[in-house]
Amino acid sequence: MKILMVLTSHDQLGNTGKKTGFWLEEFAAPYYAFLDAGSTITLASPKGGQPPLDPKSDEPDAQTEATERFRKDDAAKTALATTIKLSTVKADAYDAVFYPGGHGPLWDLAEDKDSKALIETMYAAGKPVSAVCHAPGVLRHVQASDGTPLVKGKHVTGFSDSEEAAVGLTDVVPFLVEAEFKKLGGIYSKGPDWSSYVQVDGNLVTGQNPGSSVAVAQEVLKLLKSA
């Protein structure tokens, strides 16, 4: 199983002067779920190299068993520091794609033409396309083969409007994942704030928040094993 993980290269939280990036738990937990299942993992980002880490995901209360494992894993840290450029990725080289969240993807990956093309190609090929928390926002401009929004009529989830309000960034982010999915005709649903909640619709897998990251990875592995 060859799995591509695509991380953000964006590190500015709107015009707040604060930093953002990818959320460590949402990278580390799926990374180890895939690795422990025997997958070969490739990491990519729009700019290549070291993706920016959301500093809030580095704080003590955001740590998990997976993030602690990552801190002791030199091979994983080296892989993260040397992501390949997304523009060089060939979709046919991978069996699945996974997007970790953090607020960063809302600015770059949601608007990235290479990401859009990658998702459209992999989805059309029946390969698992997955994202967690804010990363489902990368589906914003992605189209189905008939030119309609990919999420239209599909069961999806992602960081909820109430969770965005809870972290005080409703007026900072370029768009709200829940509201955007509803606007595009997606069948958006959510669980309680901060609890694990995943939606699987065909080969599209989305998770609501950081607590959903392992569950998304597990659903991707199920799809790969049943293929």
N, C-alpha and C positions, 0 to 999 in steps of 0.2 A: 504494500500500500504506500503510494507516494502522495503525501499531503503538503499542500502549499499553504503557508500562513502569511497573510498580508497585513502589515502594520503601517500605521500612519507615520508621516514625516513632519507633521504640523505641530508646532510647540507653543503657539500663542493663543491664549484664551480670549478671543475676540479683542476688544480694545481695553481690557481690564488691566493690562500690564502684567498679568499673572501667566504662569506657564501651564501648559497642558501637554498631552501626548497620548500614549497608550496606557491602559490600566494593567498593572503588573499581574494581578491575579488572573485576569482574563486572557493573558498570554501564557502564564506559567502552568495553570491547571490543565488547559487543553493540550499544551505542549507535552506534558508528562503522560496524559491519558493516551495520546497518540503514540508517543515513544514507547511506553510500556506495552502497547498492543503490537509492537513490532513494526511500526510505520517508519518510513524514511521521510524526514521533514525538511522542507526548504523554506527559508524565510525571505520575504521580499518587502520592499517599501518603495514609494515613489522616487525618493532621492537615493536609495541605497545606503549602505553603512549603518551606523547606530541610530535606531529610531529614538525619538525623545520620550522619556518616561514621565508620565503625569506625577508630579511630586506628591500629590495627595495619596497616590497608591503606594507610596514608599513609607507612609506614616505607620506607626506601630499598630493602630487599630485596624489597618487594612491587610495585615499579614495573615497568611494561611500556611498550611503544611507545604503546599506547592511553592509558594514564594520563598519559604525558608530553604526548600530543596534547591531552588534556582540559585540562591546566593552562594551555595556551596558547590555549584556545578560549573566548573571552568569551561567545559565544552559548550554548554548552553550559552554562557555569557559571550564566548567567542563567536558562536553562531549569530547571536543577536547583534553583535557589534559589526557584523559583516554581511548584512542583508543584501541580496542582489537587487538591482534596479527593476522595478515592476515592468518597465518598458521592454525588458529583455526576456520576460517570461513567455513560455510557449504553453498554452493551455493543454495541449495533447500530452504533455510530459507528466501530468498529475492526475490522480484519481479523485481528488476532492480539494476544495479550498475553504479556508476558515479565516474569518476576520475578527481579531480581538477588538474590543471597544476602548473606552476612554473617549474624551470629547474630541480629540484630534481628528478622527475620521470624518466628522461632520463638515470640516473645512476642506480637507484635501481629497480623501478617497471618494467622498460622495460626488465630487465634481470631476474625477479623474477619468479621462477617456480610455486609458489602458485598463483600469479596473473595470469599467463598464463593459468593454469588449471581452475581457477575461471571463466575467460572470456570465455574459450572454452566451459565450461559446461553451463554457462548462455546463451551464444549465441545459442548453439545447442537446448536449451530448448525454444527458441523464446522470451527470456526476453530482455528488452532493455539494451544494453551495450553502455555507453556514456563516453565521455572524451572531455576536452577542452584545447586549447592552446598547451602546450608541452605534456600534458598527452596522446593525441592520440599515442604518441610514445610507450605507453605500449603495443600496438598491434604488435610491431615489430616482435616478434617470435610466435605470436598466429596463430594457424592453423585452417582451416576449417575441417570438418569431413573427407574430402578426402585427407587431408595431405598437401594441398596447403596453401599459406599464406591467412589468413582470409580476408585481404584487397584486394586481387587480384580480379580485375574486379568490385570492389565496389567503389561507389562515397564517397570520404572521404576528409576531410580537417584537418588542424592543423597549428601550428605556421609556417608561411611561411619563406622561405630562405631569402627573402628581409627584413622581420621583425627581423630575427636573426642578419642579417648584420647591421641593424639599431641600435641594442643594443650592437653591437661590440663583439658578442660571437660566431661567426661562427667557429673560430679555437679553441674554448674552449670546446664546447659541444661534447659528444662522437659520436653523429650523428645528422644530420639535419632531422627534421620530414618530410618536403616536399620531399626532395631528397630520403629519405628512402622509403616513400610510393610509389613514382614513380618506384624505383628500384624493389619493391615487386609486381609491376603490379597493384597498386591501381589507380583509376581514380581520381587523386588529382585536386582540384580546390580551388580557393581562391577569396575573395573579396578584396577591397582596404585595404592596411595596416591599422591595428588598428580599423577597422570597424567590426560590428557584421556580422558574416557569418557562416552558419551552413549547414551541409550536413546530410541528413537522407537517409539511404539505408536499407530498411527492418527494423530490430531492432537494427541497428548500427547507433549511432548518434555522430557526431564529430563537434567541434567548433574551429574556427581559432585562437582566441586570447582572452585576458581577457574580451573584450567587448562583446564576444559571450556567456558568461557563463549563463546568464539568458535565452537566447534563447534556449540553449541546454537543460536546465532543463525543459523548457516549452514543448519542443518536446518529452522529456521522459514522461512527464505527459500525453500528448496526446496519446502516445502509450499505456500507462497503462490504460487509460480510455476507449480505443477502444478495449482492449484485451477481 
